[in-house]
Amino acid sequence: MSAPRNPAVAAPLLGLEIMRFVCAVSVLIWHHQHFYVVGAAHVGYVPSQQPGFDWLKPFYLHGWLGVQAFWALSGFIFFWKYAQPVSQGRVRAGRFAWLRFSRLYPLHLVTLLAVLPLIAWYRAQTGQDYVYQHNDASHFLRQLLLASDWDGRSEWSFNGPIWSISIEVLAYAVFFTLSKLGWVRPWQIAAVIGATGVVYALKLTPHPLVLCLFFFYLGGLTHAAWRRMAKLGGTHQASAWWGVALALLGGTALVAAGRLPPMFYVALLAPLAMLVLLRLVRTHSATWQARLTLLGHTTYGSYLLHFPLQLLVANLSGAQPERLPLQHPAWLLGYLVLTFALAAASHRWIEAPAQEALRAWGERRLFRSRA
């Protein structure tokens, strides 16, 4: 969800913009349950009674897995954009960190500050906090540093969805370090996937960084497969695509039959979906390129803006979810449309200008004499 943008050369990756958008929708629908929360308790939430459940059942029941798919997307794009430049010394640590900071921090700071009065308002009405309960000075400091979940304790606070971004920041550091050491070959990427997969399977640690690195490097391996498939001859390439299609159909059949856990399905689906979308979504139309790119631009904003919006609604309803038409399809549609509209405005008026200003300042003051 925090993938770097490079409009001059990003046209081949347009399919990933669609996947990013679908992942964002997945998380938003999963968090639709927040509208039913009073304090920290869900009141009257029944997934099967939610709008569009028959069509959106995977999102209502497993939408949280959109985060893992986001991590895989980030891995693909980071290996596409940064792996070779970092390993060759063309992008140094300071510049890499500043590029990430300028992309992630401005909206994070805005939304963190925005929830403060909303939390105070809700607390004044109910004597409780809404959804996320660890809203104290210590957690606020960690939020300011984009380090809210570095300790791995999952004490979600303030604008809670930032937790996965804070974990991804740690993954960036691991990625940069390993890339600097030259660990960018497919077998090395596969080794990281294998190591993190074993740690996760054996439950050696509950720290979410393990799963983040697994999916991040799974995205990196998908990037390597994509490049390799592009070099295959016609017959071999056709065989490879038949293999992708059969794996996708087989995995879908297994999960539908209850024989494949959703987490494993996402580990299968994310790489295959990336490959298929990269293959199918191609356009020379500047208009369609702009539209698809806009979808991708809204994902980070939607991720950070939807909880402040929910908290505002909770306050306006007097912390009484029964007063809201939560089971009406128009409510869900309005929630999604408003969130993505705010995200589009945020990208245009906050994220892009702040990123441009910070990067220009960095070039003038921090990196003028550096490679």
Backbone hydrogen bonds in HBPLUS format (Angstrom, degrees):
<---DONOR---> <-ACCEPTOR-->    atom                        ^
c    i                          cat <-CA-CA->   ^        H-A-AA   ^      H-
h    n   atom  resd res      DA  || num        DHA   H-A  angle D-A-AA Bond
n    s   type  num  typ     dist DA aas  dist angle  dist       angle   num
A0009-VAL N   A0006-ASN O   3.05 MM   3  5.94 148.7  2.15 130.1 136.1     1
A0010-ALA N   A0006-ASN O   2.98 MM   4  5.56 122.3  2.33 152.4 163.8     2
A0013-LEU N   A0010-ALA O   2.86 MM   3  5.45 154.2  1.92 123.7 132.1     3
A0014-LEU N   A0011-ALA O   3.25 MM   3  5.51 156.3  2.30 122.7 120.0     4
A0016-LEU N   A0013-LEU O   2.96 MM   3  5.57 142.2  2.10 116.1 125.8     5
A0017-GLU N   A0014-LEU O   2.95 MM   3  5.36 140.2  2.11 108.1 119.3     6
A0019-MET N   A0015-GLY O   3.34 MM   4  6.73 157.0  2.39 143.3 149.2     7
A0020-ARG N   A0016-LEU O   2.87 MM   4  6.09 158.1  1.91 149.4 155.1     8
A0021-PHE N   A0017-GLU O   3.05 MM   4  6.25 156.9  2.10 143.2 149.2     9
A0022-VAL N   A0018-ILE O   2.97 MM   4  6.27 160.0  2.01 152.2 157.3    10
A0023-CYS N   A0019-MET O   2.94 MM   4  6.15 159.1  1.99 150.7 156.3    11
A0024-ALA N   A0020-ARG O   2.96 MM   4  6.24 151.5  2.05 145.8 153.7    12
A0025-VAL N   A0021-PHE O   2.94 MM   4  6.27 158.3  1.99 152.0 157.6    13
A0026-SER N   A0022-VAL O   2.91 MM   4  6.14 153.2  1.98 146.1 153.9    14
A0027-VAL N   A0023-CYS O   3.09 MM   4  6.43 156.6  2.15 149.2 153.3    15
A0028-LEU N   A0024-ALA O   2.99 MM   4  6.25 163.3  2.02 152.7 157.6    16
A0029-ILE N   A0025-VAL O   2.91 MM   4  6.10 160.9  1.94 155.0 159.4    17
A0030-TRP N   A0026-SER O   3.01 MM   4  6.19 156.7  2.07 145.5 152.5    18
A0031-HIS N   A0027-VAL O   2.95 MM   4  6.17 151.2  2.04 146.9 154.5    19
A0032-HIS N   A0029-ILE O   3.06 MM   3  4.98 158.3  2.11 100.5 106.9    20
A0034-HIS N   A0031-HIS O   2.91 MM   3  5.49 160.6  1.95 116.3 122.2    21
A0035-PHE N   A0032-HIS O   3.14 MM   3  5.97 155.8  2.20 121.2 125.9    22
A0036-TYR N   A0033-GLN O   2.99 MM   3  5.55 156.5  2.05 115.6 122.8    23
A0037-VAL N   A0034-HIS O   2.98 MM   3  5.19 166.2  2.00 113.9 118.0    24
A0043-VAL N   A0036-TYR O   2.90 MM   7  5.44 158.3  1.94 136.1 142.7    25
A0038-VAL N   A0041-ALA O   2.81 MM   3  5.42 160.9  1.85 158.7 162.0    26
A0041-ALA N   A0038-VAL O   3.10 MM   3  5.42 161.1  2.14 131.3 128.6    27
A0131-VAL N   A0039-GLY O   2.77 MM  92  5.94 163.7  1.80 160.4 154.6    28
A0049-GLN N   A0046-VAL O   2.91 MM   3  5.52 158.3  1.95 123.8 131.0    29
A0050-GLN N   A0047-PRO O   3.07 MM   3  5.48 167.0  2.09 120.3 121.7    30
A0053-PHE N   A0050-GLN O   3.22 MM   3  5.56 139.6  2.39 143.7 136.2    31
A0055-TRP N   A0052-GLY O   3.03 MM   3  5.50 131.7  2.27 112.1 124.1    32
A0056-LEU N   A0052-GLY O   2.82 MM   4  5.82 151.4  1.90 156.0 165.2    33
A0057-LYS N   A0053-PHE O   2.79 MM   4  4.97 106.5  2.33 150.9 149.1    34
A0059-PHE N   A0056-LEU O   2.91 MM   3  5.43 124.6  2.23 115.2 129.5    35
A0060-TYR N   A0056-LEU O   3.06 MM   4  6.37 158.7  2.11 155.7 162.5    36
A0061-LEU N   A0057-LYS O   2.97 MM   4  6.06 157.5  2.02 157.5 163.0    37
A0062-HIS N   A0058-PRO O   2.74 MM   4  5.39 149.5  1.84 136.7 146.1    38
A0063-GLY N   A0059-PHE O   2.87 MM   4  3.98 125.5  2.18 122.3 119.8    39
A0065-LEU N   A0062-HIS O   2.99 MM   3  5.91 166.8  2.01 128.2 131.9    40
A0066-GLY N   A0063-GLY O   2.97 MM   3  5.69 165.7  1.99 120.6 124.4    41
A0067-VAL N   A0064-TRP O   3.16 MM   3  6.03 164.6  2.18 120.6 123.7    42
A0069-ALA N   A0065-LEU O   3.18 MM   4  6.58 157.4  2.24 148.5 154.8    43
A0070-PHE N   A0066-GLY O   2.90 MM   4  6.11 147.3  2.00 141.6 150.7    44
A0071-TRP N   A0067-VAL O   2.99 MM   4  6.36 151.9  2.07 147.6 154.9    45
A0072-ALA N   A0068-GLN O   3.10 MM   4  6.46 152.1  2.18 145.1 152.0    46
A0073-LEU N   A0069-ALA O   2.96 MM   4  6.28 155.6  2.02 148.5 155.3    47
A0074-SER N   A0070-PHE O   2.88 MM   4  6.18 160.8  1.91 155.5 160.4    48
A0075-GLY N   A0071-TRP O   2.97 MM   4  6.23 156.1  2.03 145.7 152.1    49
A0076-PHE N   A0072-ALA O   3.00 MM   4  6.32 159.4  2.05 151.4 155.9    50
A0077-ILE N   A0073-LEU O   3.07 MM   4  6.36 170.4  2.08 156.8 158.1    51
A0078-PHE N   A0074-SER O   2.84 MM   4  5.97 157.1  1.89 153.9 160.9    52
A0079-PHE N   A0075-GLY O   3.01 MM   4  6.12 160.9  2.04 150.5 155.0    53
A0080-TRP N   A0076-PHE O   2.94 MM   4  6.15 150.6  2.02 145.3 154.5    54
A0081-LYS N   A0077-ILE O   2.87 MM   4  5.94 154.1  1.93 145.8 152.2    55
A0082-TYR N   A0078-PHE O   2.70 MM   4  5.31 159.4  1.74 143.0 150.4    56
A0086-VAL N   A0082-TYR O   2.87 MM   4  5.81 163.4  1.90 162.7 166.3    57
A0087-SER N   A0083-ALA O   2.99 MM   4  6.11 166.3  2.00 149.7 154.2    58
A0088-GLN N   A0084-GLN O   2.90 MM   4  5.96 144.9  2.03 152.5 161.4    59
A0090-ARG N   A0085-PRO O   2.75 MM   5  4.88 136.0  1.94 158.5 160.4    60
A0091-VAL N   A0085-PRO O   3.24 MM   6  5.56 136.7  2.44 119.8 115.7    61
A0089-GLY N   A0086-VAL O   3.06 MM   3  5.11 161.1  2.09 106.0 111.7    62
A0096-PHE N   A0092-ARG O   2.95 MM   4  6.12 167.9  1.96 161.1 165.2    63
A0097-ALA N   A0093-ALA O   2.88 MM   4  6.05 165.0  1.91 154.5 158.2    64
A0098-TRP N   A0094-GLY O   2.97 MM   4  6.14 155.5  2.03 144.3 151.4    65
A0099-LEU N   A0095-ARG O   2.88 MM   4  6.09 158.3  1.93 154.5 159.8    66
A0100-ARG N   A0096-PHE O   3.18 MM   4  6.44 156.9  2.23 146.8 152.4    67
A0101-PHE N   A0097-ALA O   2.85 MM   4  6.06 161.0  1.89 150.3 156.2    68
A0102-SER N   A0098-TRP O   2.88 MM   4  5.96 168.1  1.90 151.9 154.7    69
A0103-ARG N   A0099-LEU O   3.30 MM   4  6.39 136.7  2.50 132.7 142.9    70
A0103-ARG N   A0100-ARG O   3.21 MM   3  5.22 130.0  2.47  94.9 108.0    71
A0104-LEU N   A0100-ARG O   2.98 MM   4  6.13 162.6  2.01 156.5 160.7    72
A0105-TYR N   A0101-PHE O   2.88 MM   4  5.38 159.6  1.92 145.7 152.7    73
A0109-LEU N   A0105-TYR O   2.84 MM   4  5.99 163.4  1.87 168.0 169.8    74
A0110-VAL N   A0106-PRO O   3.07 MM   4  6.33 162.9  2.10 148.9 153.7    75
A0111-THR N   A0107-LEU O   2.90 MM   4  6.05 171.9  1.91 157.0 158.5    76
A0112-LEU N   A0108-HIS O   2.91 MM   4  5.97 152.3  1.98 145.8 154.2    77
A0113-LEU N   A0109-LEU O   3.00 MM   4  6.16 165.9  2.03 151.9 155.0    78
A0114-ALA N   A0110-VAL O   2.92 MM   4  6.07 144.0  2.05 140.1 151.3    79
A0115-VAL N   A0111-THR O   3.12 MM   4  6.28 146.2  2.24 144.4 149.6    80
A0116-LEU N   A0113-LEU O   3.31 MM   3  5.46 143.0  2.45  99.6 109.5    81
A0119-ILE N   A0115-VAL O   2.75 MM   4  5.87 153.0  1.82 155.6 161.5    82
A0120-ALA N   A0116-LEU O   3.05 MM   4  6.32 161.9  2.08 151.1 156.1    83
A0121-TRP N   A0117-PRO O   2.89 MM   4  6.03 153.3  1.96 142.8 150.1    84
A0122-TYR N   A0118-LEU O   2.99 MM   4  6.19 163.5  2.02 145.9 150.0    85
A0123-ARG N   A0119-ILE O   2.87 MM   4  6.04 161.0  1.91 151.3 157.1    86
A0124-ALA N   A0120-ALA O   2.94 MM   4  6.10 148.2  2.04 142.4 150.8    87
A0125-GLN N   A0121-TRP O   3.11 MM   4  6.42 143.7  2.25 143.2 152.6    88
A0125-GLN N   A0122-TYR O   3.13 MM   3  5.13 122.7  2.47  93.7 108.0    89
A0126-THR N   A0122-TYR O   2.96 MM   4  6.14 155.7  2.02 154.5 160.7    90
A0127-GLY N   A0123-ARG O   2.67 MM   4  4.62 145.4  1.79 127.8 136.8    91
A0132-TYR N   A0130-TYR O   2.66 MM   2  5.74 131.0  1.89 116.9 101.2    92
A0140-PHE N   A0136-ASP O   2.93 MM   4  6.13 147.9  2.03 150.0 160.3    93
A0141-LEU N   A0137-ALA O   2.99 MM   4  6.22 156.6  2.04 150.5 155.2    94
A0142-ARG N   A0138-SER O   3.20 MM   4  6.52 159.2  2.25 145.1 150.4    95
A0143-GLN N   A0139-HIS O   2.89 MM   4  6.10 150.0  1.98 141.6 150.4    96
A0144-LEU N   A0140-PHE O   2.86 MM   4  6.18 156.4  1.92 150.7 156.8    97
A0145-LEU N   A0141-LEU O   3.17 MM   4  6.46 143.4  2.31 142.6 151.7    98
A0147-ALA N   A0142-ARG O   2.81 MM   5  4.95 164.4  1.83 160.7 155.3    99
A0146-LEU N   A0143-GLN O   2.97 MM   3  4.97 163.1  1.99 111.1 114.5   100
A0150-TRP N   A0147-ALA O   3.33 MM   3  5.35 177.1  2.33 111.7 112.3   101
A0152-GLY N   A0149-ASP O   3.00 MM   3  5.29 156.3  2.06 108.3 116.0   102
A0160-GLY N   A0158-PHE O   3.02 MM   2  5.46 125.3  2.33 106.6  91.0   103
A0162-ILE N   A0159-ASN O   3.13 MM   3  6.25 172.0  2.13 138.8 141.3   104
A0163-TRP N   A0160-GLY O   3.01 MM   3  6.04 168.0  2.02 137.2 138.5   105
A0165-ILE N   A0162-ILE O   3.00 MM   3  5.16 124.4  2.32 102.4 117.4   106
A0166-SER N   A0162-ILE O   2.98 MM   4  6.30 157.6  2.03 160.4 167.0   107
A0167-ILE N   A0163-TRP O   3.12 MM   4  6.46 149.4  2.22 145.1 153.1   108
A0168-GLU N   A0164-SER O   2.95 MM   4  6.11 149.7  2.05 136.0 144.8   109
A0169-VAL N   A0165-ILE O   2.92 MM   4  6.22 141.5  2.07 146.8 156.7   110
A0170-LEU N   A0167-ILE O   3.06 MM   3  5.27 121.3  2.42  99.8 113.5   111
A0171-ALA N   A0167-ILE O   3.12 MM   4  6.55 150.1  2.21 142.7 151.5   112
A0172-TYR N   A0168-GLU O   2.85 MM   4  6.23 144.2  1.98 147.4 157.2   113
A0173-ALA N   A0169-VAL O   3.23 MM   4  6.61 151.6  2.31 143.9 150.2   114
A0174-VAL N   A0170-LEU O   3.07 MM   4  6.47 157.3  2.13 150.8 156.6   115
A0175-PHE N   A0171-ALA O   2.80 MM   4  5.98 165.1  1.83 153.0 157.7   116
A0176-PHE N   A0172-TYR O   2.83 MM   4  6.05 164.7  1.85 153.4 157.0   117
A0177-THR N   A0173-ALA O   3.02 MM   4  6.16 166.8  2.04 147.3 151.2   118
A0178-LEU N   A0174-VAL O   2.91 MM   4  6.08 174.0  1.91 159.8 161.3   119
A0179-SER N   A0175-PHE O   2.85 MM   4  5.90 158.2  1.90 149.7 156.6   120
A0180-LYS N   A0176-PHE O   2.82 MM   4  5.94 154.9  1.89 148.7 155.9   121
A0181-LEU N   A0177-THR O   3.08 MM   4  6.35 139.3  2.25 139.3 150.2   122
A0183-TRP N   A0178-LEU O   2.80 MM   5  5.20 157.6  1.85 156.4 148.8   123
A0182-GLY N   A0179-SER O   2.89 MM   3  4.91 155.6  1.95 103.6 110.7   124
A0184-VAL N   A0182-GLY O   2.89 MM   2  5.62 133.1  2.11 107.0  92.8   125
A0188-GLN N   A0185-ARG O   2.99 MM   3  5.28 123.6  2.32 106.1 121.0   126
A0189-ILE N   A0185-ARG O   2.92 MM   4  6.23 158.0  1.97 159.7 167.0   127
A0190-ALA N   A0186-PRO O   2.85 MM   4  6.07 160.3  1.89 150.9 156.6   128
A0191-ALA N   A0187-TRP O   2.98 MM   4  6.13 138.5  2.16 131.4 142.2   129
A0192-VAL N   A0188-GLN O   3.16 MM   4  6.53 150.6  2.25 145.3 151.2   130
A0193-ILE N   A0189-ILE O   3.08 MM   4  6.44 159.2  2.12 149.9 155.8   131
A0194-GLY N   A0190-ALA O   2.83 MM   4  6.06 161.1  1.87 149.7 154.9   132
A0195-ALA N   A0191-ALA O   2.87 MM   4  6.06 162.2  1.90 149.3 153.9   133
A0196-THR N   A0192-VAL O   2.96 MM   4  6.10 172.7  1.97 154.1 156.3   134
A0197-GLY N   A0193-ILE O   2.84 MM   4  5.87 149.7  1.93 144.8 154.3   135
A0198-VAL N   A0194-GLY O   2.98 MM   4  6.17 153.1  2.05 147.1 153.0   136
A0199-VAL N   A0195-ALA O   3.07 MM   4  6.34 164.6  2.09 149.8 153.9   137
A0200-TYR N   A0196-THR O   2.92 MM   4  6.07 158.8  1.96 146.2 152.1   138
A0201-ALA N   A0197-GLY O   2.87 MM   4  5.99 163.6  1.90 146.7 151.8   139
A0202-LEU N   A0198-VAL O   2.92 MM   4  6.00 159.8  1.96 153.1 157.7   140
A0204-LEU N   A0199-VAL O   3.13 MM   5  5.39 162.8  2.16 153.5 157.2   141
A0203-LYS N   A0200-TYR O   3.11 MM   3  5.03 152.3  2.19  99.5 107.9   142
A0210-VAL N   A0207-HIS O   3.23 MM   3  6.17 154.4  2.30 126.0 129.1   143
A0212-CYS N   A0208-PRO O   3.00 MM   4  6.22 159.6  2.04 152.3 158.9   144
A0213-LEU N   A0209-LEU O   2.83 MM   4  5.98 165.2  1.85 154.5 156.9   145
A0214-PHE N   A0210-VAL O   3.02 MM   4  6.26 153.6  2.09 143.8 151.7   146
A0215-PHE N   A0211-LEU O   3.06 MM   4  6.32 167.9  2.07 153.8 154.7   147
A0216-PHE N   A0212-CYS O   2.79 MM   4  5.90 159.5  1.83 152.3 159.5   148
A0217-TYR N   A0213-LEU O   2.91 MM   4  5.88 169.2  1.92 147.7 150.5   149
A0218-LEU N   A0214-PHE O   2.92 MM   4  6.03 134.2  2.14 134.4 148.1   150
A0219-GLY N   A0215-PHE O   2.92 MM   4  6.19 147.8  2.02 145.1 152.2   151
A0220-GLY N   A0216-PHE O   3.09 MM   4  6.50 142.2  2.24 133.8 144.7   152
A0221-LEU N   A0217-TYR O   2.85 MM   4  6.14 151.1  1.93 144.7 151.2   153
A0222-THR N   A0218-LEU O   2.95 MM   4  6.18 147.9  2.06 140.9 150.1   154
A0223-HIS N   A0219-GLY O   2.99 MM   4  6.29 146.2  2.11 141.9 150.7   155
A0224-ALA N   A0220-GLY O   3.11 MM   4  6.49 152.3  2.19 142.7 149.5   156
A0225-ALA N   A0221-LEU O   2.91 MM   4  6.23 155.0  1.97 147.5 154.5   157
A0226-TRP N   A0222-THR O   2.85 MM   4  6.05 154.6  1.91 148.4 155.5   158
A0227-ARG N   A0223-HIS O   3.03 MM   4  6.31 160.5  2.07 151.0 155.2   159
A0228-ARG N   A0224-ALA O   2.96 MM   4  6.17 157.0  2.01 145.4 152.4   160
A0229-MET N   A0225-ALA O   2.82 MM   4  5.99 162.0  1.86 153.3 157.7   161
A0230-ALA N   A0226-TRP O   3.11 MM   4  6.26 146.3  2.23 141.8 150.2   162
A0231-LYS N   A0228-ARG O   3.06 MM   3  5.39 146.5  2.18 105.6 115.3   163
A0232-LEU N   A0229-MET O   3.22 MM   3  5.25 155.7  2.28 101.7 108.9   164
A0237-GLN N   A0233-GLY O   2.75 MM   4  5.73 156.3  1.80 158.4 166.3   165
A0238-ALA N   A0234-GLY O   2.96 MM   4  6.09 156.1  2.02 145.5 151.8   166
A0239-SER N   A0235-THR O   3.01 MM   4  6.28 156.2  2.07 147.5 154.1   167
A0240-ALA N   A0236-HIS O   2.94 MM   4  6.19 152.9  2.02 144.4 151.8   168
A0241-TRP N   A0237-GLN O   2.99 MM   4  6.29 154.9  2.06 149.0 155.2   169
A0242-TRP N   A0238-ALA O   2.94 MM   4  6.22 149.6  2.04 146.7 155.3   170
A0243-GLY N   A0239-SER O   2.97 MM   4  6.24 149.8  2.06 144.1 152.4   171
A0244-VAL N   A0240-ALA O   3.00 MM   4  6.36 150.2  2.09 144.6 152.5   172
A0245-ALA N   A0241-TRP O   2.97 MM   4  6.20 164.5  1.99 148.3 151.9   173
A0246-LEU N   A0242-TRP O   2.92 MM   4  6.11 163.5  1.95 150.8 155.0   174
A0247-ALA N   A0243-GLY O   2.97 MM   4  6.08 158.3  2.02 146.3 152.4   175
A0248-LEU N   A0244-VAL O   2.96 MM   4  6.16 156.6  2.02 149.4 155.9   176
A0249-LEU N   A0245-ALA O   2.94 MM   4  6.18 162.7  1.97 151.2 155.8   177
A0250-GLY N   A0246-LEU O   2.80 MM   4  5.88 161.2  1.84 148.2 154.3   178
A0251-GLY N   A0247-ALA O   2.91 MM   4  5.97 162.3  1.94 145.7 150.5   179
A0252-THR N   A0248-LEU O   3.02 MM   4  6.14 157.3  2.08 143.6 150.1   180
A0253-ALA N   A0249-LEU O   2.96 MM   4  6.15 157.2  2.01 147.5 153.5   181
A0254-LEU N   A0250-GLY O   3.01 MM   4  6.23 156.2  2.07 147.1 153.5   182
A0255-VAL N   A0251-GLY O   2.98 MM   4  6.21 161.9  2.02 151.2 155.5   183
A0256-ALA N   A0252-THR O   2.95 MM   4  6.05 153.4  2.03 145.1 152.9   184
A0257-ALA N   A0253-ALA O   3.04 MM   4  6.19 138.9  2.22 138.6 148.9   185
A0259-ARG N   A0254-LEU O   2.85 MM   5  5.13 154.8  1.91 162.8 155.4   186
A0258-GLY N   A0255-VAL O   3.09 MM   3  4.93 156.3  2.15  98.2 105.1   187
A0264-PHE N   A0261-PRO O   3.03 MM   3  5.45 119.5  2.41 110.8 124.6   188
A0265-TYR N   A0261-PRO O   3.04 MM   4  6.36 152.7  2.12 151.5 160.1   189
A0266-VAL N   A0262-PRO O   2.93 MM   4  6.23 155.1  2.00 153.6 159.0   190
A0267-ALA N   A0263-MET O   3.08 MM   4  6.37 151.5  2.17 141.9 149.9   191
A0268-LEU N   A0264-PHE O   3.02 MM   4  6.34 134.6  2.23 139.0 151.0   192
A0268-LEU N   A0265-TYR O   3.07 MM   3  5.01 128.2  2.35  93.0 107.0   193
A0269-LEU N   A0265-TYR O   2.55 MM   4  5.73 165.6  1.57 157.0 162.3   194
A0270-ALA N   A0266-VAL O   2.85 MM   4  5.57 169.9  1.86 143.7 147.2   195
A0272-LEU N   A0268-LEU O   3.45 MM   4  6.56 166.7  2.47 147.9 151.3   196
A0273-ALA N   A0269-LEU O   2.69 MM   4  5.72 164.9  1.71 164.8 169.0   197
A0274-MET N   A0270-ALA O   3.04 MM   4  6.19 157.9  2.09 148.3 154.1   198
A0275-LEU N   A0271-PRO O   3.04 MM   4  6.31 164.1  2.06 151.7 155.3   199
A0276-VAL N   A0272-LEU O   2.93 MM   4  6.14 164.9  1.95 153.7 157.8   200
A0277-LEU N   A0273-ALA O   2.89 MM   4  5.96 169.1  1.90 152.1 155.6   201
A0278-LEU N   A0274-MET O   2.91 MM   4  5.98 158.0  1.96 149.5 155.9   202
A0279-ARG N   A0275-LEU O   3.07 MM   4  6.20 141.5  2.23 137.7 147.8   203
A0279-ARG N   A0276-VAL O   3.11 MM   3  5.08 122.6  2.46  92.7 107.5   204
A0280-LEU N   A0276-VAL O   2.90 MM   4  6.13 155.9  1.96 152.8 159.3   205
A0281-VAL N   A0277-LEU O   2.88 MM   4  5.53 165.5  1.91 146.1 150.7   206
A0289-GLN N   A0285-SER O   2.94 MM   4  6.16 157.5  1.99 151.4 158.6   207
A0290-ALA N   A0286-ALA O   2.95 MM   4  6.07 154.7  2.02 141.2 147.6   208
A0291-ARG N   A0287-THR O   2.99 MM   4  6.29 152.7  2.07 144.7 152.5   209
A0292-LEU N   A0288-TRP O   2.93 MM   4  6.07 169.0  1.95 152.8 155.2   210
A0293-THR N   A0289-GLN O   2.92 MM   4  5.98 155.3  1.98 144.3 152.0   211
A0294-LEU N   A0290-ALA O   2.93 MM   4  6.07 149.3  2.03 141.0 149.1   212
A0295-LEU N   A0291-ARG O   3.15 MM   4  6.52 149.3  2.25 143.3 150.6   213
A0296-GLY N   A0292-LEU O   3.26 MM   4  6.67 157.6  2.31 146.2 150.5   214
A0297-HIS N   A0293-THR O   2.91 MM   4  6.23 151.2  1.99 147.6 156.6   215
A0298-THR N   A0294-LEU O   3.09 MM   4  6.34 136.6  2.29 147.6 157.2   216
A0298-THR N   A0295-LEU O   3.23 MM   3  5.44 136.7  2.43  99.3 110.4   217
A0299-THR N   A0296-GLY O   3.25 MM   3  5.59 158.8  2.29 110.1 116.2   218
A0302-SER N   A0298-THR O   2.87 MM   4  5.98 158.8  1.92 152.0 158.5   219
A0303-TYR N   A0299-THR O   3.05 MM   4  6.19 150.8  2.14 144.5 152.0   220
A0304-LEU N   A0300-TYR O   3.16 MM   4  6.49 150.7  2.25 148.8 155.5   221
A0305-LEU N   A0301-GLY O   2.81 MM   4  5.77 140.9  1.96 151.9 163.0   222
A0306-HIS N   A0302-SER O   3.24 MM   4  5.76 148.1  2.35 138.1 140.8   223
A0309-LEU N   A0305-LEU O   3.15 MM   4  6.31 157.2  2.20 150.2 156.9   224
A0310-GLN N   A0306-HIS O   2.95 MM   4  6.18 153.9  2.02 144.0 151.0   225
A0311-LEU N   A0307-PHE O   2.84 MM   4  6.09 158.7  1.88 158.6 164.6   226
A0312-LEU N   A0308-PRO O   2.93 MM   4  6.13 151.0  2.01 144.4 152.0   227
A0313-VAL N   A0309-LEU O   3.01 MM   4  6.31 159.0  2.05 149.2 154.5   228
A0314-ALA N   A0310-GLN O   2.90 MM   4  6.16 156.9  1.95 148.3 154.9   229
A0315-ASN N   A0311-LEU O   3.03 MM   4  6.27 152.3  2.11 143.5 150.3   230
A0316-LEU N   A0312-LEU O   2.92 MM   4  6.21 164.0  1.95 153.5 157.9   231
A0317-SER N   A0313-VAL O   2.94 MM   4  6.10 142.3  2.08 147.5 157.2   232
A0319-ALA N   A0314-ALA O   2.80 MM   5  5.00 157.0  1.86 172.7 165.3   233
A0318-GLY N   A0315-ASN O   2.97 MM   3  5.15 159.8  2.02 109.0 114.5   234
A0323-ARG N   A0320-GLN O   2.97 MM   3  5.84 169.3  1.98 128.0 131.6   235
A0324-LEU N   A0321-PRO O   2.97 MM   3  5.43 166.6  1.99 117.9 122.3   236
A0328-HIS N   A0325-PRO O   3.14 MM   3  5.66 166.5  2.16 120.7 122.9   237
A0331-TRP N   A0328-HIS O   2.90 MM   3  5.42 136.5  2.09 113.7 125.5   238
A0333-LEU N   A0329-PRO O   2.97 MM   4  6.22 169.7  1.98 157.5 160.6   239
A0334-GLY N   A0330-ALA O   2.83 MM   4  5.87 159.6  1.87 141.9 148.2   240
A0335-TYR N   A0331-TRP O   2.90 MM   4  6.09 158.7  1.94 151.5 157.3   241
A0336-LEU N   A0332-LEU O   3.00 MM   4  6.26 162.3  2.03 153.5 157.3   242
A0337-VAL N   A0333-LEU O   2.87 MM   4  6.02 173.3  1.87 158.3 160.6   243
A0338-LEU N   A0334-GLY O   2.87 MM   4  5.81 165.6  1.89 147.6 152.6   244
A0339-THR N   A0335-TYR O   3.07 MM   4  6.05 157.5  2.12 138.9 145.7   245
A0340-PHE N   A0336-LEU O   3.02 MM   4  6.22 168.3  2.03 154.8 157.4   246
A0341-ALA N   A0337-VAL O   2.86 MM   4  5.97 148.4  1.96 147.1 156.8   247
A0342-LEU N   A0338-LEU O   2.92 MM   4  6.08 162.5  1.95 149.8 154.1   248
A0343-ALA N   A0339-THR O   2.92 MM   4  6.14 148.4  2.02 140.8 150.6   249
A0344-ALA N   A0340-PHE O   2.88 MM   4  6.07 152.3  1.95 142.6 148.9   250
A0345-ALA N   A0341-ALA O   3.01 MM   4  6.28 161.9  2.05 149.4 154.1   251
A0346-SER N   A0342-LEU O   2.76 MM   4  5.93 152.4  1.83 145.0 153.9   252
A0347-HIS N   A0343-ALA O   2.87 MM   4  6.12 156.4  1.93 147.4 152.7   253
A0348-ARG N   A0344-ALA O   3.09 MM   4  6.32 158.3  2.14 145.0 150.8   254
A0349-TRP N   A0345-ALA O   2.84 MM   4  5.90 166.6  1.86 156.3 160.1   255
A0350-ILE N   A0346-SER O   2.76 MM   4  5.09 146.9  1.87 138.4 144.6   256
A0351-GLU N   A0346-SER O   2.87 MM   5  6.15 153.7  1.94 143.7 151.9   257
A0352-ALA N   A0347-HIS O   2.90 MM   5  5.57 163.8  1.93 142.8 148.1   258
A0354-ALA N   A0350-ILE O   3.01 MM   4  5.89 158.8  2.05 148.3 155.2   259
A0355-GLN N   A0351-GLU O   2.84 MM   4  5.91 161.0  1.88 153.2 159.3   260
A0356-GLU N   A0352-ALA O   2.94 MM   4  6.07 166.1  1.96 153.3 157.1   261
A0357-ALA N   A0353-PRO O   2.93 MM   4  6.10 162.5  1.96 149.5 154.4   262
A0358-LEU N   A0354-ALA O   2.89 MM   4  6.01 167.1  1.91 153.3 157.0   263
A0359-ARG N   A0355-GLN O   2.93 MM   4  6.04 161.7  1.96 150.8 156.1   264
A0360-ALA N   A0356-GLU O   2.94 MM   4  6.04 154.6  2.01 144.5 151.9   265
A0361-TRP N   A0357-ALA O   2.91 MM   4  6.09 159.3  1.95 147.5 153.6   266
A0362-GLY N   A0358-LEU O   2.87 MM   4  6.06 154.8  1.94 143.6 151.0   267
A0363-GLU N   A0359-ARG O   2.95 MM   4  6.16 153.0  2.02 144.4 150.8   268
A0364-ARG N   A0360-ALA O   3.06 MM   4  6.33 152.3  2.14 145.9 153.1   269
A0365-ARG N   A0361-TRP O   2.85 MM   4  5.95 165.2  1.88 156.9 161.0   270
A0366-LEU N   A0362-GLY O   2.75 MM   4  4.88 148.0  1.85 128.6 139.1   271
A0367-PHE N   A0362-GLY O   3.00 MM   5  6.27 146.8  2.12 157.9 162.0   272
A0370-ARG N   A0367-PHE O   3.13 MM   3  5.00 165.0  2.16 104.9 109.3   273
